[in-house]
Amino acid sequence: MMIDESLRQYLRMHPKWYLILSRYPQEFPALIQQYKIENKMTFADRIERVGTLLQMLDMLL
């Protein structure tokens, strides 16, 4: 599986994941989930951004 550069950078900033993944490779989905939560990339975060954009558009019009 290819890891993008931002995930690679996250791993460098959180080296505990090297230890976890070396012992339990099945924890990779947990790493991805934690990465998305910390970088505000979850579905709920996307909806919140859209809501904020709509509020800004409403204020402009």
Secondary structure in CASP SS format (residue, H / E / C, confidence):
PFRMAT SS
TARGET T0000
AUTHOR 0000-0000-0000
METHOD secondary structure of the structure
MODEL  1
M C 1.00
M C 1.00
I C 1.00
D C 1.00
E H 1.00
S H 1.00
L H 1.00
R H 1.00
Q H 1.00
Y H 1.00
L H 1.00
R H 1.00
M H 1.00
H C 1.00
P C 1.00
K H 1.00
W H 1.00
Y H 1.00
L H 1.00
I H 1.00
L H 1.00
S H 1.00
R H 1.00
Y C 1.00
P H 1.00
Q H 1.00
E H 1.00
F H 1.00
P H 1.00
A H 1.00
L H 1.00
I H 1.00
Q H 1.00
Q H 1.00
Y H 1.00
K H 1.00
I H 1.00
E H 1.00
N C 1.00
K C 1.00
M C 1.00
T C 1.00
F H 1.00
A H 1.00
D H 1.00
R H 1.00
I H 1.00
E H 1.00
R H 1.00
V H 1.00
G H 1.00
T H 1.00
L H 1.00
L H 1.00
Q H 1.00
M H 1.00
L H 1.00
D H 1.00
M H 1.00
L H 1.00
L C 1.00
END
